[in-house]
Amino acid sequence: MTVAEWLSVGALALGAAFFFTGTVGLLRFPGTFARLHALTKADNLGLGCVALGLALQADSAWVAAKLALVWGVALVAATVSAHLIARYTLRERGGTGRAPP
């Protein structure tokens, strides 16, 4: 295997690890805001590592640019969706992020 292939495998494995930790955070953290934090941070890093790993295996720079564009769109979508969920939670639950007893 070449150095690029080893780096690609490493980036893909790191991305999978970030996705796993984000899922664990979603399942274990209390409250909406902690869960959003775990998901947006870990999943954005995970997707960036996966996109990097795939870009290292890409046949052309055009394919790598498309992967970067997909990652950028996903970053914006995650930011907007997390903001909307947090805003809704603040309005509905009075700012705590936890369901009332």
C-alpha positions as CSV (number, residue, x, y, z in Angstrom):
1,M,0.0,0.0,0.0
2,T,1.1,3.5,-0.7
3,V,1.3,6.4,1.8
4,A,-1.8,8.0,0.4
5,E,-3.7,4.7,0.9
6,W,-2.6,4.5,4.5
7,L,-3.6,8.1,5.1
8,S,-6.9,7.4,3.5
9,V,-7.6,4.4,5.7
10,G,-6.5,6.3,8.8
11,A,-8.8,9.3,7.9
12,L,-11.7,6.9,7.3
13,A,-11.2,5.1,10.6
14,L,-10.9,8.4,12.4
15,G,-14.2,9.5,10.8
16,A,-15.9,6.3,11.9
17,A,-14.6,6.9,15.4
18,F,-16.0,10.4,15.5
19,F,-19.4,9.1,14.2
20,F,-19.4,6.5,16.9
21,T,-18.6,9.0,19.7
22,G,-21.4,11.3,18.4
23,T,-23.8,8.4,18.5
24,V,-22.8,7.6,22.1
25,G,-23.2,11.2,23.0
26,L,-26.7,11.3,21.5
27,L,-27.7,8.3,23.6
28,R,-25.9,9.1,26.9
29,F,-26.0,12.9,27.3
30,P,-29.0,14.5,29.2
31,G,-30.9,17.3,27.6
32,T,-31.3,18.6,24.2
33,F,-28.4,21.1,24.2
34,A,-25.8,18.5,25.2
35,R,-27.0,16.1,22.6
36,L,-26.9,18.7,19.9
37,H,-23.4,19.6,20.9
38,A,-22.3,16.0,20.7
39,L,-23.9,15.4,17.4
40,T,-22.9,18.6,15.6
41,K,-19.3,18.5,16.7
42,A,-18.6,14.8,16.3
43,D,-20.5,14.3,13.1
44,N,-19.0,17.3,11.4
45,L,-15.5,16.2,12.2
46,G,-16.4,12.6,11.2
47,L,-17.8,13.7,7.9
48,G,-14.7,15.8,7.3
49,C,-12.4,12.9,8.0
50,V,-14.5,10.6,5.7
51,A,-14.5,13.2,2.9
52,L,-10.7,13.6,3.3
53,G,-10.2,9.9,3.2
54,L,-12.3,9.6,0.1
55,A,-10.6,12.6,-1.5
56,L,-7.2,10.9,-1.1
57,Q,-8.6,8.0,-3.1
58,A,-10.3,10.1,-5.8
59,D,-9.2,9.8,-9.4
60,S,-9.3,13.6,-10.1
61,A,-9.3,16.9,-8.3
62,W,-12.9,17.4,-9.6
63,V,-14.1,14.5,-7.5
64,A,-12.2,15.8,-4.5
65,A,-13.8,19.2,-5.0
66,K,-17.2,17.7,-5.0
67,L,-16.5,15.9,-1.8
68,A,-15.4,19.2,-0.2
69,L,-18.6,20.8,-1.5
70,V,-20.7,18.1,0.1
71,W,-18.9,18.5,3.4
72,G,-19.4,22.3,3.2
73,V,-23.2,21.9,2.5
74,A,-23.4,19.4,5.4
75,L,-21.7,21.8,7.8
76,V,-24.2,24.6,6.9
77,A,-27.2,22.2,7.1
78,A,-26.0,20.9,10.5
79,T,-25.5,24.4,11.8
80,V,-29.0,25.6,10.7
81,S,-30.8,22.5,11.9
82,A,-29.1,22.5,15.3
83,H,-29.9,26.2,15.7
84,L,-33.6,25.6,14.9
85,I,-33.8,22.7,17.3
86,A,-32.2,24.7,20.1
87,R,-34.4,27.7,19.5
88,Y,-37.5,25.5,19.5
89,T,-36.4,23.9,22.7
90,L,-35.8,27.2,24.4
91,R,-39.3,28.4,23.5
92,E,-41.0,25.2,24.5
93,R,-39.2,24.2,27.6
94,G,-38.2,27.5,29.1
95,G,-34.5,27.4,28.4
96,T,-33.4,24.2,30.3
97,G,-33.3,21.8,27.4
98,R,-35.0,19.1,29.6
99,A,-38.5,18.0,29.6
100,P,-40.6,19.3,32.5
101,P,-41.2,16.7,35.3
